[in-house]
Amino acid sequence: MPWLTELLASRNTEKSVLWLSGRDHANAVTSREFKDAAVEFLAV
């Protein structure tokens, strides 16, 4: 994650990280918090 943050910082790109407590990459997509954030991101 630190490498990805540095990579995005070196570009003129907006960046954010959504930490989901108790979730990992396999089950994050079923989280309501993830779904709401994805909809907000895609609406931009």
Predicted model as a PDB file, atoms N, CA, C, CB and O in Angstrom, pLDDT in the B-factor column:
MODEL        1                                                                  
ATOM      1  N   MET A   1       0.805  -1.183   0.000  1.00 72.00           N  
ATOM      2  CA  MET A   1       0.000   0.000   0.000  1.00 72.00           C  
ATOM      3  C   MET A   1       0.859   1.262   0.000  1.00 72.00           C  
ATOM      4  CB  MET A   1      -0.922  -0.010   1.184  1.00 72.00           C  
ATOM      5  O   MET A   1       0.533   2.200  -0.728  1.00 72.00           O  
ATOM      6  N   PRO A   2       1.937   1.334   0.778  1.00 82.00           N  
ATOM      7  CA  PRO A   2       2.761   2.547   0.723  1.00 82.00           C  
ATOM      8  C   PRO A   2       3.294   2.819  -0.683  1.00 82.00           C  
ATOM      9  CB  PRO A   2       3.926   2.431   1.698  1.00 82.00           C  
ATOM     10  O   PRO A   2       3.357   3.973  -1.107  1.00 82.00           O  
ATOM     11  N   TRP A   3       3.674   1.775  -1.401  1.00 85.00           N  
ATOM     12  CA  TRP A   3       4.190   1.972  -2.757  1.00 85.00           C  
ATOM     13  C   TRP A   3       3.105   2.546  -3.661  1.00 85.00           C  
ATOM     14  CB  TRP A   3       4.720   0.645  -3.336  1.00 85.00           C  
ATOM     15  O   TRP A   3       3.380   3.441  -4.460  1.00 85.00           O  
ATOM     16  N   LEU A   4       1.881   2.046  -3.549  1.00 78.00           N  
ATOM     17  CA  LEU A   4       0.777   2.538  -4.354  1.00 78.00           C  
ATOM     18  C   LEU A   4       0.476   3.995  -4.019  1.00 78.00           C  
ATOM     19  CB  LEU A   4      -0.468   1.672  -4.142  1.00 78.00           C  
ATOM     20  O   LEU A   4       0.223   4.793  -4.920  1.00 78.00           O  
ATOM     21  N   THR A   5       0.501   4.349  -2.745  1.00 76.00           N  
ATOM     22  CA  THR A   5       0.272   5.726  -2.330  1.00 76.00           C  
ATOM     23  C   THR A   5       1.330   6.647  -2.926  1.00 76.00           C  
ATOM     24  CB  THR A   5       0.269   5.833  -0.801  1.00 76.00           C  
ATOM     25  O   THR A   5       1.007   7.736  -3.402  1.00 76.00           O  
ATOM     26  N   GLU A   6       2.587   6.220  -2.902  1.00 82.00           N  
ATOM     27  CA  GLU A   6       3.667   7.023  -3.493  1.00 82.00           C  
ATOM     28  C   GLU A   6       3.480   7.160  -4.998  1.00 82.00           C  
ATOM     29  CB  GLU A   6       5.038   6.395  -3.188  1.00 82.00           C  
ATOM     30  O   GLU A   6       3.686   8.239  -5.553  1.00 82.00           O  
ATOM     31  N   LEU A   7       3.094   6.084  -5.656  1.00 82.00           N  
ATOM     32  CA  LEU A   7       2.872   6.121  -7.097  1.00 82.00           C  
ATOM     33  C   LEU A   7       1.780   7.118  -7.457  1.00 82.00           C  
ATOM     34  CB  LEU A   7       2.506   4.732  -7.616  1.00 82.00           C  
ATOM     35  O   LEU A   7       1.953   7.924  -8.371  1.00 82.00           O  
ATOM     36  N   LEU A   8       0.662   7.071  -6.749  1.00 78.00           N  
ATOM     37  CA  LEU A   8      -0.422   8.000  -7.023  1.00 78.00           C  
ATOM     38  C   LEU A   8      -0.030   9.433  -6.701  1.00 78.00           C  
ATOM     39  CB  LEU A   8      -1.653   7.611  -6.235  1.00 78.00           C  
ATOM     40  O   LEU A   8      -0.458  10.358  -7.391  1.00 78.00           O  
ATOM     41  N   ALA A   9       0.767   9.631  -5.677  1.00 80.00           N  
ATOM     42  CA  ALA A   9       1.222  10.975  -5.306  1.00 80.00           C  
ATOM     43  C   ALA A   9       2.112  11.564  -6.386  1.00 80.00           C  
ATOM     44  CB  ALA A   9       1.971  10.942  -3.971  1.00 80.00           C  
ATOM     45  O   ALA A   9       2.154  12.782  -6.560  1.00 80.00           O  
ATOM     46  N   SER A  10       2.822  10.715  -7.109  1.00 86.00           N  
ATOM     47  CA  SER A  10       3.716  11.217  -8.158  1.00 86.00           C  
ATOM     48  C   SER A  10       2.950  11.589  -9.426  1.00 86.00           C  
ATOM     49  CB  SER A  10       4.781  10.172  -8.485  1.00 86.00           C  
ATOM     50  O   SER A  10       3.521  12.180 -10.343  1.00 86.00           O  
ATOM     51  N   ARG A  11       1.678  11.252  -9.483  1.00 82.00           N  
ATOM     52  CA  ARG A  11       0.810  11.617 -10.604  1.00 82.00           C  
ATOM     53  C   ARG A  11      -0.155  12.691 -10.123  1.00 82.00           C  
ATOM     54  CB  ARG A  11       0.035  10.371 -11.164  1.00 82.00           C  
ATOM     55  O   ARG A  11      -0.340  12.874  -8.920  1.00 82.00           O  
ATOM     56  N   ASN A  12      -0.748  13.376 -11.034  1.00 77.00           N  
ATOM     57  CA  ASN A  12      -1.743  14.371 -10.651  1.00 77.00           C  
ATOM     58  C   ASN A  12      -3.100  13.669 -10.555  1.00 77.00           C  
ATOM     59  CB  ASN A  12      -1.787  15.563 -11.680  1.00 77.00           C  
ATOM     60  O   ASN A  12      -3.997  13.924 -11.359  1.00 77.00           O  
ATOM     61  N   THR A  13      -3.240  12.790  -9.573  1.00 71.00           N  
ATOM     62  CA  THR A  13      -4.407  11.936  -9.439  1.00 71.00           C  
ATOM     63  C   THR A  13      -4.968  12.031  -8.025  1.00 71.00           C  
ATOM     64  CB  THR A  13      -4.056  10.480  -9.782  1.00 71.00           C  
ATOM     65  O   THR A  13      -4.224  12.030  -7.044  1.00 71.00           O  
ATOM     66  N   GLU A  14      -6.277  12.113  -7.941  1.00 74.00           N  
ATOM     67  CA  GLU A  14      -6.906  12.077  -6.627  1.00 74.00           C  
ATOM     68  C   GLU A  14      -6.775  10.662  -6.080  1.00 74.00           C  
ATOM     69  CB  GLU A  14      -8.405  12.520  -6.698  1.00 74.00           C  
ATOM     70  O   GLU A  14      -6.904   9.689  -6.823  1.00 74.00           O  
ATOM     71  N   LYS A  15      -6.523  10.550  -4.803  1.00 71.00           N  
ATOM     72  CA  LYS A  15      -6.358   9.219  -4.218  1.00 71.00           C  
ATOM     73  C   LYS A  15      -7.109   9.137  -2.901  1.00 71.00           C  
ATOM     74  CB  LYS A  15      -4.864   8.891  -4.008  1.00 71.00           C  
ATOM     75  O   LYS A  15      -7.259  10.133  -2.193  1.00 71.00           O  
ATOM     76  N   SER A  16      -7.565   7.975  -2.590  1.00 76.00           N  
ATOM     77  CA  SER A  16      -8.171   7.722  -1.294  1.00 76.00           C  
ATOM     78  C   SER A  16      -8.091   6.230  -1.010  1.00 76.00           C  
ATOM     79  CB  SER A  16      -9.644   8.225  -1.251  1.00 76.00           C  
ATOM     80  O   SER A  16      -7.973   5.410  -1.921  1.00 76.00           O  
ATOM     81  N   VAL A  17      -8.158   5.905   0.251  1.00 80.00           N  
ATOM     82  CA  VAL A  17      -8.133   4.510   0.684  1.00 80.00           C  
ATOM     83  C   VAL A  17      -9.344   4.295   1.577  1.00 80.00           C  
ATOM     84  CB  VAL A  17      -6.792   4.152   1.435  1.00 80.00           C  
ATOM     85  O   VAL A  17      -9.604   5.080   2.488  1.00 80.00           O  
ATOM     86  N   LEU A  18     -10.066   3.247   1.312  1.00 88.00           N  
ATOM     87  CA  LEU A  18     -11.221   2.898   2.140  1.00 88.00           C  
ATOM     88  C   LEU A  18     -10.865   1.651   2.928  1.00 88.00           C  
ATOM     89  CB  LEU A  18     -12.510   2.673   1.274  1.00 88.00           C  
ATOM     90  O   LEU A  18     -10.754   0.563   2.364  1.00 88.00           O  
ATOM     91  N   TRP A  19     -10.685   1.812   4.237  1.00 90.00           N  
ATOM     92  CA  TRP A  19     -10.382   0.675   5.099  1.00 90.00           C  
ATOM     93  C   TRP A  19     -11.687   0.127   5.639  1.00 90.00           C  
ATOM     94  CB  TRP A  19      -9.422   1.077   6.257  1.00 90.00           C  
ATOM     95  O   TRP A  19     -12.465   0.864   6.245  1.00 90.00           O  
ATOM     96  N   LEU A  20     -11.932  -1.137   5.433  1.00 94.00           N  
ATOM     97  CA  LEU A  20     -13.144  -1.789   5.896  1.00 94.00           C  
ATOM     98  C   LEU A  20     -12.790  -2.733   7.034  1.00 94.00           C  
ATOM     99  CB  LEU A  20     -13.847  -2.547   4.743  1.00 94.00           C  
ATOM    100  O   LEU A  20     -12.142  -3.759   6.825  1.00 94.00           O  
ATOM    101  N   SER A  21     -13.214  -2.387   8.218  1.00 94.00           N  
ATOM    102  CA  SER A  21     -12.900  -3.178   9.396  1.00 94.00           C  
ATOM    103  C   SER A  21     -13.456  -4.589   9.265  1.00 94.00           C  
ATOM    104  CB  SER A  21     -13.450  -2.507  10.651  1.00 94.00           C  
ATOM    105  O   SER A  21     -14.631  -4.776   8.950  1.00 94.00           O  
ATOM    106  N   GLY A  22     -12.611  -5.571   9.507  1.00 95.00           N  
ATOM    107  CA  GLY A  22     -13.031  -6.961   9.467  1.00 95.00           C  
ATOM    108  C   GLY A  22     -13.198  -7.528   8.064  1.00 95.00           C  
ATOM    109  O   GLY A  22     -13.717  -8.633   7.903  1.00 95.00           O  
ATOM    110  N   ARG A  23     -12.766  -6.790   7.052  1.00 95.00           N  
ATOM    111  CA  ARG A  23     -12.905  -7.236   5.665  1.00 95.00           C  
ATOM    112  C   ARG A  23     -11.535  -7.419   5.044  1.00 95.00           C  
ATOM    113  CB  ARG A  23     -13.738  -6.233   4.842  1.00 95.00           C  
ATOM    114  O   ARG A  23     -10.543  -6.856   5.507  1.00 95.00           O  
ATOM    115  N   ASP A  24     -11.499  -8.223   3.979  1.00 93.00           N  
ATOM    116  CA  ASP A  24     -10.278  -8.366   3.197  1.00 93.00           C  
ATOM    117  C   ASP A  24     -10.647  -8.219   1.726  1.00 93.00           C  
ATOM    118  CB  ASP A  24      -9.574  -9.741   3.474  1.00 93.00           C  
ATOM    119  O   ASP A  24     -11.795  -7.921   1.398  1.00 93.00           O  
ATOM    120  N   HIS A  25      -9.680  -8.428   0.845  1.00 89.00           N  
ATOM    121  CA  HIS A  25      -9.924  -8.202  -0.583  1.00 89.00           C  
ATOM    122  C   HIS A  25     -10.969  -9.161  -1.152  1.00 89.00           C  
ATOM    123  CB  HIS A  25      -8.624  -8.344  -1.361  1.00 89.00           C  
ATOM    124  O   HIS A  25     -11.575  -8.868  -2.183  1.00 89.00           O  
ATOM    125  N   ALA A  26     -11.185 -10.279  -0.506  1.00 93.00           N  
ATOM    126  CA  ALA A  26     -12.120 -11.271  -1.030  1.00 93.00           C  
ATOM    127  C   ALA A  26     -13.569 -10.960  -0.670  1.00 93.00           C  
ATOM    128  CB  ALA A  26     -11.755 -12.640  -0.516  1.00 93.00           C  
ATOM    129  O   ALA A  26     -14.477 -11.266  -1.443  1.00 93.00           O  
ATOM    130  N   ASN A  27     -13.795 -10.355   0.495  1.00 96.00           N  
ATOM    131  CA  ASN A  27     -15.175 -10.119   0.893  1.00 96.00           C  
ATOM    132  C   ASN A  27     -15.541  -8.644   1.022  1.00 96.00           C  
ATOM    133  CB  ASN A  27     -15.436 -10.801   2.186  1.00 96.00           C  
ATOM    134  O   ASN A  27     -16.638  -8.321   1.476  1.00 96.00           O  
ATOM    135  N   ALA A  28     -14.649  -7.757   0.634  1.00 95.00           N  
ATOM    136  CA  ALA A  28     -14.935  -6.321   0.723  1.00 95.00           C  
ATOM    137  C   ALA A  28     -16.090  -5.908  -0.185  1.00 95.00           C  
ATOM    138  CB  ALA A  28     -13.692  -5.518   0.369  1.00 95.00           C  
ATOM    139  O   ALA A  28     -16.877  -5.034   0.177  1.00 95.00           O  
ATOM    140  N   VAL A  29     -16.197  -6.518  -1.345  1.00 94.00           N  
ATOM    141  CA  VAL A  29     -17.213  -6.085  -2.311  1.00 94.00           C  
ATOM    142  C   VAL A  29     -18.638  -6.358  -1.843  1.00 94.00           C  
ATOM    143  CB  VAL A  29     -16.985  -6.769  -3.634  1.00 94.00           C  
ATOM    144  O   VAL A  29     -19.579  -5.809  -2.416  1.00 94.00           O  
ATOM    145  N   THR A  30     -18.823  -7.179  -0.834  1.00 95.00           N  
ATOM    146  CA  THR A  30     -20.164  -7.419  -0.319  1.00 95.00           C  
ATOM    147  C   THR A  30     -20.535  -6.436   0.787  1.00 95.00           C  
ATOM    148  CB  THR A  30     -20.276  -8.840   0.195  1.00 95.00           C  
ATOM    149  O   THR A  30     -21.653  -6.472   1.301  1.00 95.00           O  
ATOM    150  N   SER A  31     -19.610  -5.565   1.153  1.00 97.00           N  
ATOM    151  CA  SER A  31     -19.846  -4.586   2.203  1.00 97.00           C  
ATOM    152  C   SER A  31     -20.684  -3.428   1.676  1.00 97.00           C  
ATOM    153  CB  SER A  31     -18.517  -4.070   2.764  1.00 97.00           C  
ATOM    154  O   SER A  31     -20.409  -2.907   0.594  1.00 97.00           O  
ATOM    155  N   ARG A  32     -21.703  -3.020   2.429  1.00 97.00           N  
ATOM    156  CA  ARG A  32     -22.524  -1.863   2.054  1.00 97.00           C  
ATOM    157  C   ARG A  32     -21.664  -0.614   1.967  1.00 97.00           C  
ATOM    158  CB  ARG A  32     -23.669  -1.651   3.066  1.00 97.00           C  
ATOM    159  O   ARG A  32     -21.862   0.213   1.076  1.00 97.00           O  
ATOM    160  N   GLU A  33     -20.709  -0.465   2.880  1.00 96.00           N  
ATOM    161  CA  GLU A  33     -19.818   0.701   2.870  1.00 96.00           C  
ATOM    162  C   GLU A  33     -19.018   0.752   1.562  1.00 96.00           C  
ATOM    163  CB  GLU A  33     -18.856   0.660   4.090  1.00 96.00           C  
ATOM    164  O   GLU A  33     -18.848   1.824   0.981  1.00 96.00           O  
ATOM    165  N   PHE A  34     -18.531  -0.397   1.102  1.00 95.00           N  
ATOM    166  CA  PHE A  34     -17.790  -0.464  -0.160  1.00 95.00           C  
ATOM    167  C   PHE A  34     -18.700  -0.096  -1.327  1.00 95.00           C  
ATOM    168  CB  PHE A  34     -17.192  -1.873  -0.369  1.00 95.00           C  
ATOM    169  O   PHE A  34     -18.314   0.685  -2.196  1.00 95.00           O  
ATOM    170  N   LYS A  35     -19.905  -0.656  -1.346  1.00 96.00           N  
ATOM    171  CA  LYS A  35     -20.840  -0.386  -2.441  1.00 96.00           C  
ATOM    172  C   LYS A  35     -21.196   1.091  -2.509  1.00 96.00           C  
ATOM    173  CB  LYS A  35     -22.110  -1.221  -2.278  1.00 96.00           C  
ATOM    174  O   LYS A  35     -21.243   1.668  -3.595  1.00 96.00           O  
ATOM    175  N   ASP A  36     -21.446   1.707  -1.360  1.00 96.00           N  
ATOM    176  CA  ASP A  36     -21.765   3.130  -1.334  1.00 96.00           C  
ATOM    177  C   ASP A  36     -20.592   3.969  -1.838  1.00 96.00           C  
ATOM    178  CB  ASP A  36     -22.150   3.561   0.081  1.00 96.00           C  
ATOM    179  O   ASP A  36     -20.789   4.928  -2.584  1.00 96.00           O  
ATOM    180  N   ALA A  37     -19.376   3.610  -1.433  1.00 93.00           N  
ATOM    181  CA  ALA A  37     -18.191   4.335  -1.893  1.00 93.00           C  
ATOM    182  C   ALA A  37     -17.981   4.149  -3.390  1.00 93.00           C  
ATOM    183  CB  ALA A  37     -16.949   3.870  -1.127  1.00 93.00           C  
ATOM    184  O   ALA A  37     -17.582   5.090  -4.076  1.00 93.00           O  
ATOM    185  N   ALA A  38     -18.241   2.964  -3.902  1.00 92.00           N  
ATOM    186  CA  ALA A  38     -18.080   2.711  -5.332  1.00 92.00           C  
ATOM    187  C   ALA A  38     -19.077   3.530  -6.143  1.00 92.00           C  
ATOM    188  CB  ALA A  38     -18.253   1.218  -5.636  1.00 92.00           C  
ATOM    189  O   ALA A  38     -18.713   4.105  -7.169  1.00 92.00           O  
ATOM    190  N   VAL A  39     -20.315   3.589  -5.700  1.00 94.00           N  
ATOM    191  CA  VAL A  39     -21.333   4.386  -6.397  1.00 94.00           C  
ATOM    192  C   VAL A  39     -20.940   5.860  -6.396  1.00 94.00           C  
ATOM    193  CB  VAL A  39     -22.723   4.201  -5.736  1.00 94.00           C  
ATOM    194  O   VAL A  39     -21.059   6.540  -7.416  1.00 94.00           O  
ATOM    195  N   GLU A  40     -20.472   6.349  -5.253  1.00 91.00           N  
ATOM    196  CA  GLU A  40     -20.029   7.747  -5.160  1.00 91.00           C  
ATOM    197  C   GLU A  40     -18.854   8.011  -6.099  1.00 91.00           C  
ATOM    198  CB  GLU A  40     -19.632   8.092  -3.711  1.00 91.00           C  
ATOM    199  O   GLU A  40     -18.820   9.037  -6.777  1.00 91.00           O  
ATOM    200  N   PHE A  41     -17.902   7.098  -6.140  1.00 86.00           N  
ATOM    201  CA  PHE A  41     -16.727   7.240  -7.025  1.00 86.00           C  
ATOM    202  C   PHE A  41     -17.149   7.277  -8.489  1.00 86.00           C  
ATOM    203  CB  PHE A  41     -15.730   6.081  -6.797  1.00 86.00           C  
ATOM    204  O   PHE A  41     -16.680   8.118  -9.255  1.00 86.00           O  
ATOM    205  N   LEU A  42     -18.025   6.375  -8.868  1.00 89.00           N  
ATOM    206  CA  LEU A  42     -18.444   6.277 -10.270  1.00 89.00           C  
ATOM    207  C   LEU A  42     -19.338   7.440 -10.694  1.00 89.00           C  
ATOM    208  CB  LEU A  42     -19.172   4.965 -10.503  1.00 89.00           C  
ATOM    209  O   LEU A  42     -19.469   7.717 -11.886  1.00 89.00           O  
ATOM    210  N   ALA A  43     -19.945   8.110  -9.743  1.00 90.00           N  
ATOM    211  CA  ALA A  43     -20.813   9.249 -10.066  1.00 90.00           C  
ATOM    212  C   ALA A  43     -20.023  10.497 -10.443  1.00 90.00           C  
ATOM    213  CB  ALA A  43     -21.719   9.561  -8.889  1.00 90.00           C  
ATOM    214  O   ALA A  43     -20.576  11.429 -11.028  1.00 90.00           O  
ATOM    215  N   VAL A  44     -18.755  10.520 -10.118  1.00 73.00           N  
ATOM    216  CA  VAL A  44     -17.913  11.707 -10.378  1.00 73.00           C  
ATOM    217  C   VAL A  44     -17.616  11.868 -11.836  1.00 73.00           C  
ATOM    218  CB  VAL A  44     -16.611  11.623  -9.612  1.00 73.00           C  
ATOM    219  O   VAL A  44     -16.925  12.809 -12.226  1.00 73.00           O  
TER     220      VAL A  44                                                      
ENDMDL                                                                          
END                                                                             
